[in-house]
Amino acid sequence: MSSEKFTSISPAEFFKRNPELAGFSNPARALYQTVRELVENALDATDVHNILPSIKIIIELVDPQKQIYKVNVEDNGIGIPPHIVPNAFGKVLYSSKYVLRQTRGMYGLGVKAAVLYSQMYQERPVEVITSPLSSKRIYFFKLKIDVVKNEPIILQRTSVVNEKGWHGTSVTLYLYADWQRAKQKIYEYVKKTYIISPYAEFFFKDPDNNVIYYKRLTDKIPEPPKEVKPHPYGVDIELIKFMIVKKEKPISIRDFLINEFQSIGDVTADKILEMAKILKDKKTTELTDEEISRLVEVMKKFEDFRPPSAEALSVIGEDLIELGLKSIFNPEFAEAITRKPKAYQGHPFIVEAGIAYGGAIQPSPEPIVLRYANKIPLIYDEKSDVIWKVVTEEMDWKRYGIEEEQPPLVVMVHLCSTKVPYRSAGKESIADVEEIEKEIKLALMDVARKLKKYITEKRKEEEAKKRLITYLKYIPEVSRGLALFLVGGDKQKINDSYSDLREKLLKIALNKLEVNDKKLEEEIRSYKVEEL
């Protein structure tokens, strides 16, 4: 009989074997995912720290035969301390984002997954240039990941004097990629990122030497998120154990609840411990697994907690959403709304929605849907997303005045949360969560009512103009009658006065009605009146 051989692998080796779990399923998707991960890190290093972002993205084909592309993303952010750089780029699941606040990244995986994919098909290392704020030196690294040990391999580390006071980070990766298939998605990603961050400027140069520049439209940056304590509804047994181990000294379970959680004060802590049948003076290190299990069960069922704090969240804001929609789509109508904070499973979340209609928007059978989560545009897996479901299946747009078969309509939804329920580590699709789905629909209904009001008023104005335009056709007769009254019987004077009066009355009427129709003007001028 043969026996099974058991072994373990490192996180780095796991994701090297399963790159599709992180969004690196093929050469086109890998190029898109790499750009996305680097841009998200660049934005987290800038706007979260109240720095107006200047992001530079350059993609070059460096080896046509092997289809190796060079991807460089540079930002003007806070930079990375040099002792952190090796692990930040060379150790999977090492991150600054394992805190309870809204961040674009979640898993400590993104850029490391790109480095792993890079190593699989070519030999060049990742190159990192960085200088923290107020640093007197600029640091340069060349790194790889030791897949077996999940540790960084430092191939080169140097530094130079920072003579110009530059701060930020520049990352260069070399990838086996497919630009032609990734092109549309990357351009779409950059544009949609700009829509919700008009306070940033983006410079993008592609492998075909095409250059696109999105200029900064405002200096207003959204309020950054703050780190908060966990909410009792969001805890589990292992989280409690982890929090206990993290404490340097054992404390009473009562003090632990009051100091380590939001929404728990003296009275609430006493009620919880009484319900869990745990002595309030018992040390955290003395708790049994059974007691921790009872404590978690009571916390989940306790009904008097305040909702989770929204300080951990950072919304885009109605004015910035409207500014972004107007700058890209040039609509005749654009409105946005930011809903009040809600919670699911102890995690706070806020839904924002925006609608752009008419103007330069091209009509299409379905609305153009812009999906965002924690300020990240979601490009792939659209049909499996709860946002798409609500926009296309649950919203009856005809109720809101949209009667066209192919409406010129853009619908934008942004979900921000300390825990976005993505369907996979690729972070491209939001799962169906009842509380979130309900808020998305309510947000869309709120802003759609504003659109309905606009369309209704516009149609009333158009109907009024049509009725008034009918009266314009009487201008020749009115002009002739006035000419006869003012001039008398001189035929030549009547004709001259008639022409002059007709032009003046026509100009006044058209200006008053705000009508700009040359064909209508010529039609009125061509009307003949019966001679006396």
Secondary structure in CASP SS format (residue, H / E / C, confidence):
PFRMAT SS
TARGET T0000
AUTHOR 0000-0000-0000
METHOD secondary structure of the structure
MODEL  1
M C 1.00
S C 1.00
S C 1.00
E C 1.00
K C 1.00
F C 1.00
T C 1.00
S C 1.00
I C 1.00
S C 1.00
P H 1.00
A H 1.00
E H 1.00
F H 1.00
F H 1.00
K H 1.00
R H 1.00
N C 1.00
P H 1.00
E H 1.00
L H 1.00
A H 1.00
G C 1.00
F C 1.00
S C 1.00
N C 1.00
P H 1.00
A H 1.00
R H 1.00
A H 1.00
L H 1.00
Y H 1.00
Q H 1.00
T H 1.00
V H 1.00
R H 1.00
E H 1.00
L H 1.00
V H 1.00
E H 1.00
N H 1.00
A H 1.00
L H 1.00
D H 1.00
A C 1.00
T C 1.00
D H 1.00
V H 1.00
H H 1.00
N C 1.00
I C 1.00
L C 1.00
P C 1.00
S E 1.00
I E 1.00
K E 1.00
I E 1.00
I E 1.00
I E 1.00
E E 1.00
L E 1.00
V E 1.00
D E 1.00
P C 1.00
Q C 1.00
K C 1.00
Q C 1.00
I E 1.00
Y E 1.00
K E 1.00
V E 1.00
N E 1.00
V E 1.00
E E 1.00
D E 1.00
N C 1.00
G C 1.00
I C 1.00
G C 1.00
I C 1.00
P C 1.00
P C 1.00
H C 1.00
I C 1.00
V H 1.00
P H 1.00
N H 1.00
A H 1.00
F H 1.00
G H 1.00
K C 1.00
V C 1.00
L C 1.00
Y C 1.00
S C 1.00
S C 1.00
K C 1.00
Y C 1.00
V C 1.00
L C 1.00
R C 1.00
Q C 1.00
T C 1.00
R C 1.00
G C 1.00
M C 1.00
Y C 1.00
G C 1.00
L C 1.00
G H 1.00
V H 1.00
K H 1.00
A H 1.00
A H 1.00
V H 1.00
L H 1.00
Y H 1.00
S H 1.00
Q H 1.00
M H 1.00
Y H 1.00
Q C 1.00
E C 1.00
R C 1.00
P C 1.00
V E 1.00
E E 1.00
V E 1.00
I E 1.00
T E 1.00
S E 1.00
P C 1.00
L C 1.00
S C 1.00
S C 1.00
K C 1.00
R E 1.00
I E 1.00
Y E 1.00
F E 1.00
F E 1.00
K E 1.00
L E 1.00
K E 1.00
I E 1.00
D E 1.00
V C 1.00
V C 1.00
K C 1.00
N C 1.00
E E 1.00
P E 1.00
I E 1.00
I E 1.00
L E 1.00
Q E 1.00
R E 1.00
T E 1.00
S E 1.00
V E 1.00
V E 1.00
N C 1.00
E C 1.00
K C 1.00
G C 1.00
W C 1.00
H C 1.00
G E 1.00
T E 1.00
S E 1.00
V E 1.00
T E 1.00
L E 1.00
Y E 1.00
L E 1.00
Y E 1.00
A C 1.00
D C 1.00
W H 1.00
Q H 1.00
R H 1.00
A H 1.00
K H 1.00
Q H 1.00
K H 1.00
I H 1.00
Y H 1.00
E H 1.00
Y H 1.00
V H 1.00
K H 1.00
K H 1.00
T H 1.00
Y H 1.00
I H 1.00
I C 1.00
S C 1.00
P C 1.00
Y C 1.00
A C 1.00
E E 1.00
F E 1.00
F E 1.00
F E 1.00
K E 1.00
D C 1.00
P C 1.00
D C 1.00
N C 1.00
N C 1.00
V E 1.00
I E 1.00
Y E 1.00
Y E 1.00
K C 1.00
R C 1.00
L C 1.00
T C 1.00
D C 1.00
K C 1.00
I C 1.00
P C 1.00
E C 1.00
P C 1.00
P C 1.00
K C 1.00
E C 1.00
V C 1.00
K C 1.00
P C 1.00
H C 1.00
P H 1.00
Y H 1.00
G H 1.00
V C 1.00
D C 1.00
I H 1.00
E H 1.00
L H 1.00
I H 1.00
K H 1.00
F H 1.00
M H 1.00
I H 1.00
V H 1.00
K H 1.00
K C 1.00
E C 1.00
K C 1.00
P C 1.00
I C 1.00
S E 1.00
I H 1.00
R H 1.00
D H 1.00
F H 1.00
L H 1.00
I H 1.00
N H 1.00
E H 1.00
F C 1.00
Q C 1.00
S C 1.00
I C 1.00
G C 1.00
D H 1.00
V H 1.00
T H 1.00
A H 1.00
D H 1.00
K H 1.00
I H 1.00
L H 1.00
E H 1.00
M H 1.00
A H 1.00
K C 1.00
I C 1.00
L C 1.00
K C 1.00
D C 1.00
K C 1.00
K E 1.00
T H 1.00
T H 1.00
E H 1.00
L C 1.00
T C 1.00
D H 1.00
E H 1.00
E H 1.00
I H 1.00
S H 1.00
R H 1.00
L H 1.00
V H 1.00
E H 1.00
V H 1.00
M H 1.00
K H 1.00
K H 1.00
F C 1.00
E C 1.00
D C 1.00
F C 1.00
R C 1.00
P C 1.00
P C 1.00
S C 1.00
A C 1.00
E C 1.00
A C 1.00
L C 1.00
S C 1.00
V C 1.00
I C 1.00
G C 1.00
E H 1.00
D H 1.00
L H 1.00
I H 1.00
E H 1.00
L H 1.00
G H 1.00
L H 1.00
K H 1.00
S H 1.00
I H 1.00
F H 1.00
N C 1.00
P C 1.00
E C 1.00
F E 1.00
A E 1.00
E E 1.00
A E 1.00
I E 1.00
T E 1.00
R C 1.00
K C 1.00
P C 1.00
K E 1.00
A E 1.00
Y E 1.00
Q C 1.00
G C 1.00
H E 1.00
P E 1.00
F E 1.00
I E 1.00
V E 1.00
E E 1.00
A E 1.00
G E 1.00
I E 1.00
A E 1.00
Y E 1.00
G C 1.00
G C 1.00
A C 1.00
I C 1.00
Q C 1.00
P C 1.00
S C 1.00
P C 1.00
E C 1.00
P C 1.00
I E 1.00
V E 1.00
L E 1.00
R E 1.00
Y E 1.00
A E 1.00
N C 1.00
K C 1.00
I E 1.00
P E 1.00
L C 1.00
I C 1.00
Y C 1.00
D C 1.00
E H 1.00
K H 1.00
S H 1.00
D C 1.00
V H 1.00
I H 1.00
W H 1.00
K H 1.00
V H 1.00
V H 1.00
T H 1.00
E H 1.00
E H 1.00
M C 1.00
D C 1.00
W H 1.00
K H 1.00
R H 1.00
Y H 1.00
G C 1.00
I C 1.00
E C 1.00
E C 1.00
E C 1.00
Q C 1.00
P C 1.00
P C 1.00
L E 1.00
V E 1.00
V E 1.00
M E 1.00
V E 1.00
H E 1.00
L E 1.00
C E 1.00
S E 1.00
T C 1.00
K C 1.00
V C 1.00
P C 1.00
Y E 1.00
R C 1.00
S C 1.00
A C 1.00
G C 1.00
K C 1.00
E C 1.00
S C 1.00
I E 1.00
A C 1.00
D C 1.00
V C 1.00
E H 1.00
E H 1.00
I H 1.00
E H 1.00
K H 1.00
E H 1.00
I H 1.00
K H 1.00
L H 1.00
A H 1.00
L H 1.00
M H 1.00
D H 1.00
V H 1.00
A H 1.00
R H 1.00
K H 1.00
L H 1.00
K H 1.00
K H 1.00
Y H 1.00
I H 1.00
T H 1.00
E H 1.00
K H 1.00
R H 1.00
K H 1.00
E H 1.00
E H 1.00
E H 1.00
A H 1.00
K H 1.00
K H 1.00
R H 1.00
L H 1.00
I H 1.00
T H 1.00
Y H 1.00
L H 1.00
K C 1.00
Y C 1.00
I H 1.00
P H 1.00
E H 1.00
V H 1.00
S H 1.00
R H 1.00
G H 1.00
L H 1.00
A H 1.00
L H 1.00
F H 1.00
L H 1.00
V H 1.00
G C 1.00
G C 1.00
D C 1.00
K H 1.00
Q H 1.00
K H 1.00
I H 1.00
N H 1.00
D H 1.00
S H 1.00
Y H 1.00
S H 1.00
D H 1.00
L H 1.00
R H 1.00
E H 1.00
K H 1.00
L H 1.00
L H 1.00
K H 1.00
I H 1.00
A H 1.00
L H 1.00
N H 1.00
K H 1.00
L H 1.00
E C 1.00
V C 1.00
N C 1.00
D C 1.00
K H 1.00
K H 1.00
L H 1.00
E H 1.00
E H 1.00
E H 1.00
I H 1.00
R H 1.00
S H 1.00
Y C 1.00
K C 1.00
V C 1.00
E C 1.00
E C 1.00
L C 1.00
END
